[in-house]
Amino acid sequence: MIRVTRLDLGHLTRPAAEWGGPHARVEPVLAYLVRHPRGSLLFDTGIGTGSPETDAHYRPVRHPLLPGPDDVDLVVNCHLHFDHIGGNQRFPGTPVLVQRVELATARAGGHTIDSLLPGVRYEELDGEHEIAPGVLLVPTPGHTEGHQSLFLDHGDRVTVLAGQAYDFAAEFGTPYRPWLDRLAELADGRPARVLFAHDRDLWAGTLPPPR
């Protein structure tokens, strides 16, 4: 049995000029605790600190990350922007799964808050990776080249933890991205729900969504 618990880790305020809207937009920062027959994993770890300039720009409000090292066997980051990796350093001995290209981009600078990267036990991946039966990491590039999502197979239905593959549930599938076909292949016609890092709404339907 696979169980998913959503964790509310705070929110950011994205300036209007950054997203092209008429006003600033408040976005939740959500992570997910996944329990499966072989253990538990944490999908993202919240808003990082260490950059006054970033704080001034996004005005983050941070909520505590409650699961600790004794509660989590594995950490997965959808990508390495500061608002997804803030708690990684709380798990110094825990493997953190990340796509190789994403880690290389982050280490090159200008991608995240650099001080959040050291002291983390990264395990670099190239493409799909099965964590346990029914728990599969799938590359979902777009927001960043190394973005990845988590596909969870419940048997009669599936869940996708999409991170920031799309910002909002209402946008899921637009624009079309080729990896949607891979998710549809894995789902094989079963009902699907898709959960996001910056939207409390979910997308539900049959994958892939209409183009």
N, C-alpha and C positions, 0 to 999 in steps of 0.2 A: 504494500500500500504506500502511495506517495501522497504526502500532505504538504500544502503550501500555506505559509503564514506571512501576510504582508506586514512590514515594519515601516512606520512613519518616522523618518529621520529628520524632518524639518521642511524648510522651503527656501527657495531663492526668489528674488525679484528680477526678472529679465527686462532690461530697458527696451522701450518701444523701438528704438532705432535698430536694435539687434535682431528683432524678429519681424520687423516691418509692419507693426500694428499701430493703432492710434494712441496707445497708452502702455505703461509698464504692465508686465504680466507676472503674476505670482504663480510659481510652479512648485508642487510638492516634490520632495525627494524621497523616493520609496525604495526599499530593499525587500528581499524575500528570503525567508528561512524555509528550506526544503528538507523534509525528513523522508527518507526512503529506507528500504529494508537493510541496506548496507551502512547506513549512517545518516549524517546530516551535513548540509552545506548552506553557506550564506552567499546569496547572489547580490553583490555590491555591499558597501559598508558606510555610505553616508558622506557628508560634506567635510572636506579637509580644511585644515587651518594652516597658517604660516605665510599668508600673503595679504597684508593690509590693503593693497591695491585691489585685489580680487574681492575682498570683503566690501570695500567701498562701492565697487561696481555692482555686485549682486545682492548686497545686504542680506546675507544668509541668516536664517534662524535654525539653530541646530538642536535636535532632540537626541537624548542619549541612545547609544547602541547597546541594547540590553544583552543579547547573546555574547558570552565570553568564550575564551579559548577552550574551556571544558565542555562547551555546548556545541562546538562546530568542528567537524573533521576536515572541512575543505572550504576554501573561499573561491568564488568565481567573480571576476570583474567583467562586465559587459564591454567596458573600455576604461581607459585610465585617466579620464578627466577628473579634476579635483573633487567634483560632487558625487563621485562613485567610489572613491578609494580612501575616504577620510579615516576609516577605521582599520585599514589593512595592517598598520603597524601594531595594533593590539593583538595580532595573531602571529608573532614572530616565528614560531615553529610550524605553523600550519601552511600546507601548500596553497598557493594562490595561482589559479589557472588563468592564463592570458595568452592570446595569440602572439606569436613571435613578432610579427610585423608591428603590432600595437606597442609592445614593450620597446622595440627598437625606436619607434617614433617618439615615445615618451622620453626615453633616455637621451635623444638627440636635442631636447630642449624646446621650449616654446609651446608645449602641448598640455602641460599640467603644472601644478605646484611641485617643483622639483624636489623639495624636501620631503614629500610624501612617498618617494620611491624607495629610498634605502631601508634596510632592516626588514625586508619582506622576502619570503621564500617563494620566488616565482617559479612556476613550471610552465615552460613555453610550449605552445601547441602550433602545429601547422595543419589547419583544417579541422574536420570533425573529430570529436573525442567522446567515447562512451565512458562515463563516470561509473555507472552501474546499469544493470538491465532497466531499460525504460527511462534512463537519465542521460541525455545526449546533448553535447555542446555542438552548435552549428554556426559557422561563420555567417554573419549578416552585415557585410560592409555597406557603408553609405554615410552614416554620421561620422565615422572614422573608418579608415581602411581596415583596421583590425577589430572592428566591433564583432561581438558574438552574442548569441542568444541561447537559452536553455530550453530544450524540448523535453517535455515530461509525458510519458505514455502511461495513462491510467487503465488501459485495457479497452474500455468501452468509449473513451473520450481522451482528449489530449489537452495539455496546457503548454503555452509558450510564454516564457519570461523573456520579453523582447527588449528589455532595457530601453535604450534610446534609438533603436532601429527606426522607429517613428516617434515623434514627440507626443502625439495624442492618439487615442483610440479612434477618433473620427477620421484620422488621416491614414489609418492602416491600409496599406496597399497602394497608396497614391503618393509619389510616383511608384510605378511598378518597379520591383527589383527582382532579378533572376532567382535569388535564393527563396523567394516565395514558393516557387515550384518545388523546391526540395522539401520545404515544410509540408506542402500538400501531399507529396509522395509519402512522407513519413506518417502523416495523419490518415491517409488511405480512406478518405471519405467520412471519417468519424467526426462528431461534433468537437469543435475546438474553442477554447477561450484564450485570449492573448492579453497579457498584463504588462504594464509599462512602468518606467522609472519616474516619469514626470506627469502622470495622469492617473487619477483614482478610478476613472471609468475603465471598463474593459471592452474589448472587441470579442464578439461571439458569432460563430457561424461555421461555414465549411471552407477550408483553405483550398486554393488561394482565394482572396476576395476578388470581386470583378475588376478587370483592368479598365 
